[in-house]
Amino acid sequence: MKTDHGAPILPSVTRREFLAAASTVAGAAAFGGVDSAAAAAHVLPPLPYAEGALAPVISANTIGFHYGRHHRGYLDNLNKLVAGTEFADLPLEKIVAATAGKADRVAIFNNAAQTWNHTFYWQSLKPGGGGEPPAALKQRIEAAFGSVDACRKELAAAAVGQFASGWAWLVSDRGTLKVVRTGNADTPVTQGLTPLLTIDVWEHAYYLDYQNRRADYVNAIIDKIVNWEFAAKNLG
């Protein structure tokens, strides 16, 4: 099968597997607009589903702009910024770690972290998602939050309550599950936390479909397309 934009559809993968894909070296010319003699270090991973597969929660139009322009834009900027630097040959996650909190590397961090966050976000969603988490994850959620419903409510509150742009995350903190939120390009990866899934609350993630109704977007994701199986795989 192929996505609406012609790229092959990948099966759902774990955090470790998609990191390898996100940092693939060479083959970039196949994605268009990149000279094969100077292939970019990082390429845009294909979506794990067709662009219209998350409708009506997220439309193909939103996916087209969000994935095809915003996500690709962060990645293209990153490749330009790291070319000829000590970061040129590093995997994406190592670039994020190496530039976090460094005032002279803000641009590299922002574009690397946003590239990482978006790749993770696409995997956090799936057609026909929502429902009950797999048994092992459900047990951990109940231990941390009291119930799956309480976890859903806390995740929604974090996403809706994030001021301006950012992300809401379900994470593991040394084995204990928590909900955290980050602003702009920040990511739990730099805080020693293990991300399990995320919800993007930058306006470009929902405004074409929901305008200013962020809560409707967040609740629709959690109820209908959140990928609990991906989160369970990331438990390790």
Backbone torsions as a table, in degrees:
resi	resn	phi	psi	omega
1	MET	NA	160.2	177.9
2	LYS	-133.5	156.4	173.9
3	THR	-73.8	171.7	179.6
4	ASP	-63.5	-21.6	-179.6
5	HIS	-98.2	9.9	171.0
6	GLY	95.6	-5.3	179.8
7	ALA	-85.6	149.6	180.0
8	PRO	-66.1	146.1	178.0
9	ILE	-84.7	128.0	177.9
10	LEU	-94.4	148.3	173.0
11	PRO	-70.0	163.9	176.9
12	SER	-60.9	135.5	-177.1
13	VAL	-126.8	165.1	177.6
14	THR	-79.5	168.2	177.6
15	ARG	-54.7	-43.7	-178.5
16	ARG	-64.2	-41.6	-178.1
17	GLU	-68.6	-40.4	-178.2
18	PHE	-74.1	-25.9	175.5
19	LEU	-63.0	-39.7	178.1
20	ALA	-64.0	-41.3	179.5
21	ALA	-66.6	-39.6	-176.9
22	ALA	-67.8	-21.9	-176.5
23	SER	-109.1	16.8	-177.9
24	THR	-58.7	133.5	176.7
25	VAL	-99.5	138.8	-179.5
26	ALA	77.2	169.6	-177.7
27	GLY	75.7	3.8	-175.3
28	ALA	-66.9	-27.6	-177.7
29	ALA	-60.8	-26.0	-179.1
30	ALA	-66.1	-18.8	-178.5
31	PHE	-89.3	-2.9	175.7
32	GLY	87.6	145.3	173.7
33	GLY	75.2	9.8	-179.9
34	VAL	-126.7	126.4	178.5
35	ASP	-68.7	128.8	-176.0
36	SER	-65.9	-21.9	179.3
37	ALA	-77.2	-16.8	178.9
38	ALA	-135.3	53.7	-175.1
39	ALA	-59.0	139.0	-179.8
40	ALA	-67.6	148.7	-179.3
41	ALA	-68.2	-31.8	-177.1
42	HIS	-121.6	136.5	-179.6
43	VAL	-120.2	159.4	-178.0
44	LEU	-79.3	114.4	179.3
45	PRO	-66.0	141.9	176.2
46	PRO	-61.2	151.1	172.1
47	LEU	-63.1	150.5	178.1
48	PRO	-83.7	10.8	179.4
49	TYR	-159.6	167.9	176.9
50	ALA	-67.8	154.0	-176.3
51	GLU	-59.5	-29.8	-179.9
52	GLY	-94.0	4.6	-171.5
53	ALA	-72.7	-20.0	-178.4
54	LEU	-94.1	-1.4	178.2
55	ALA	-67.2	147.5	6.1
56	PRO	-89.0	2.2	-178.7
57	VAL	-64.3	-48.6	175.2
58	ILE	-130.3	122.3	-174.7
59	SER	-76.1	160.3	174.3
60	ALA	-61.1	-32.9	178.2
61	ASN	-62.0	-46.3	177.8
62	THR	-63.9	-44.7	178.8
63	ILE	-60.1	-41.3	-179.6
64	GLY	-58.5	-44.7	178.1
65	PHE	-74.0	-44.8	-174.0
66	HIS	-66.7	-51.7	-179.3
67	TYR	-78.1	-48.0	-171.6
68	GLY	-75.1	-23.8	-178.4
69	ARG	-116.2	-53.7	-177.4
70	HIS	-68.9	-55.2	-179.8
71	HIS	-60.0	-48.2	179.3
72	ARG	-61.3	-36.8	179.9
73	GLY	-63.0	-43.1	176.8
74	TYR	-60.4	-43.5	-178.0
75	LEU	-66.9	-42.9	178.8
76	ASP	-63.2	-41.8	177.2
77	ASN	-62.4	-41.2	179.1
78	LEU	-59.9	-46.9	-179.1
79	ASN	-60.2	-37.6	177.4
80	LYS	-67.8	-41.4	-175.8
81	LEU	-70.0	-33.3	-176.0
82	VAL	-92.8	-10.4	-178.9
83	ALA	-57.5	126.6	179.1
84	GLY	77.2	7.5	178.7
85	THR	-107.5	177.5	178.7
86	GLU	-69.1	-9.8	-179.3
87	PHE	-94.8	-4.8	-170.1
88	ALA	-57.6	-37.0	-174.7
89	ASP	-105.8	10.4	-178.7
90	LEU	-84.9	146.6	171.2
91	PRO	-61.9	156.1	-175.3
92	LEU	-54.6	-48.2	-176.5
93	GLU	-62.1	-34.3	179.3
94	LYS	-72.4	-32.4	174.9
95	ILE	-64.3	-43.8	178.1
96	VAL	-58.0	-48.3	-177.6
97	ALA	-65.3	-39.1	-175.1
98	ALA	-74.2	-21.8	-175.8
99	THR	-107.8	-8.2	-177.7
100	ALA	-61.7	130.3	175.8
101	GLY	77.7	5.5	-179.0
102	LYS	-101.9	115.1	-173.8
103	ALA	-59.2	-33.2	-177.4
104	ASP	-84.3	0.4	-179.4
105	ARG	-124.4	20.2	-175.1
106	VAL	-58.8	-44.4	-177.6
107	ALA	-63.3	-42.4	178.2
108	ILE	-64.7	-46.0	179.8
109	PHE	-59.3	-48.9	-176.4
110	ASN	-57.9	-44.2	-178.1
111	ASN	-75.5	-35.3	176.8
112	ALA	-68.3	-45.8	-178.5
113	ALA	-66.6	-39.3	178.0
114	GLN	-67.3	-35.2	174.6
115	THR	-62.9	-45.9	179.5
116	TRP	-63.9	-48.5	-178.0
117	ASN	-59.1	-42.9	-178.3
118	HIS	-68.0	-40.9	177.1
119	THR	-59.0	-40.7	179.0
120	PHE	-68.0	-39.3	-179.2
121	TYR	-60.7	-45.6	-179.2
122	TRP	-59.8	-35.6	179.2
123	GLN	-74.8	-20.3	-179.5
124	SER	-77.5	-5.4	-179.0
125	LEU	-119.6	152.8	173.5
126	LYS	-158.4	148.4	174.8
127	PRO	-59.6	136.4	179.6
128	GLY	69.3	27.7	-179.7
129	GLY	-82.6	-152.1	-176.2
130	GLY	74.9	-152.5	178.9
131	GLY	72.0	-150.0	-177.1
132	GLU	-94.4	140.7	175.7
133	PRO	-69.0	159.9	172.2
134	PRO	-56.3	155.7	-170.2
135	ALA	-54.7	-45.1	-177.2
136	ALA	-64.4	-41.7	178.4
137	LEU	-69.7	-40.5	179.3
138	LYS	-58.5	-42.0	179.1
139	GLN	-61.8	-42.5	179.6
140	ARG	-67.6	-39.2	178.6
141	ILE	-63.4	-45.2	-179.7
142	GLU	-64.0	-35.0	177.7
143	ALA	-66.8	-34.2	-175.5
144	ALA	-89.2	-37.3	-171.4
145	PHE	-114.9	-12.4	-177.5
146	GLY	97.8	-34.6	178.3
147	SER	-163.3	162.4	175.9
148	VAL	-64.8	-39.1	180.0
149	ASP	-62.2	-39.4	178.1
150	ALA	-64.6	-37.5	177.0
151	CYS	-64.9	-45.3	177.9
152	ARG	-56.5	-45.6	-177.7
153	LYS	-65.2	-39.2	179.7
154	GLU	-69.5	-38.5	177.9
155	LEU	-65.3	-43.0	178.8
156	ALA	-63.9	-42.5	-179.5
157	ALA	-63.5	-38.7	178.5
158	ALA	-65.5	-41.7	-178.5
159	ALA	-69.1	-45.5	-178.7
160	VAL	-70.2	-34.8	-175.5
161	GLY	-84.1	-7.3	177.7
162	GLN	-65.5	117.0	-178.8
163	PHE	-71.1	130.5	179.9
164	ALA	61.5	-145.5	-172.2
165	SER	-82.3	151.1	177.4
166	GLY	162.4	-156.4	-170.7
167	TRP	-145.1	147.7	168.8
168	ALA	-114.0	139.8	-172.0
169	TRP	-133.4	143.3	161.0
170	LEU	-98.6	123.7	-174.2
171	VAL	-131.2	164.4	169.6
172	SER	-110.4	124.2	177.5
173	ASP	-109.9	92.3	-177.0
174	ARG	52.4	42.9	175.0
175	GLY	99.1	-17.0	179.2
176	THR	-97.4	128.2	-178.9
177	LEU	-80.0	139.7	179.7
178	LYS	-143.5	159.7	168.9
179	VAL	-107.6	129.8	177.3
180	VAL	-133.5	162.7	174.1
181	ARG	-130.6	150.6	178.4
182	THR	-130.9	150.2	179.7
183	GLY	-95.6	149.4	174.5
184	ASN	53.1	-119.4	-177.0
185	ALA	-95.7	-1.5	-175.9
186	ASP	-60.8	153.4	-173.3
187	THR	-144.8	145.1	178.5
188	PRO	-62.3	-18.6	-179.7
189	VAL	-55.3	-35.8	-177.4
190	THR	-83.2	-2.6	-178.4
191	GLN	-107.6	9.9	-179.8
192	GLY	75.7	17.3	179.8
193	LEU	-102.3	154.6	177.8
194	THR	-104.0	108.2	178.9
195	PRO	-65.9	138.2	175.3
196	LEU	-107.0	-40.8	173.5
197	LEU	-161.1	165.1	-178.2
198	THR	-144.7	157.9	171.8
199	ILE	-124.6	124.6	179.5
200	ASP	-82.2	124.3	177.1
201	VAL	-118.9	22.9	164.1
202	TRP	-65.6	146.9	-176.8
203	GLU	-59.8	-31.0	-178.6
204	HIS	-66.5	-13.9	178.7
205	ALA	-76.8	-22.1	-172.1
206	TYR	-142.4	-11.5	-167.3
207	TYR	-66.6	-34.5	179.4
208	LEU	-63.7	-31.5	-178.5
209	ASP	-95.2	-33.7	-170.6
210	TYR	-122.2	-2.4	-174.6
211	GLN	52.3	-123.3	-176.6
212	ASN	-92.1	10.1	-176.1
213	ARG	-89.3	66.4	-178.5
214	ARG	-59.3	-40.5	-178.0
215	ALA	-59.3	-38.6	178.9
216	ASP	-64.6	-42.0	177.4
217	TYR	-61.5	-48.7	-177.6
218	VAL	-62.6	-47.4	-178.5
219	ASN	-65.7	-35.4	177.7
220	ALA	-66.1	-39.4	176.7
221	ILE	-60.6	-51.4	-175.4
222	ILE	-64.6	-38.2	-177.3
223	ASP	-76.9	-32.4	-165.7
224	LYS	-124.0	-25.7	-174.6
225	ILE	-135.7	5.2	178.0
226	VAL	-65.5	142.7	-174.7
227	ASN	-101.1	84.2	179.6
228	TRP	-64.0	-29.9	179.9
229	GLU	-64.7	-39.5	175.9
230	PHE	-61.9	-44.5	178.2
231	ALA	-60.2	-41.2	-179.6
232	ALA	-63.9	-39.9	178.2
233	LYS	-62.7	-33.2	-177.9
234	ASN	-77.0	-7.4	174.6
235	LEU	-62.8	-25.5	178.2
236	GLY	84.4	NA	NA
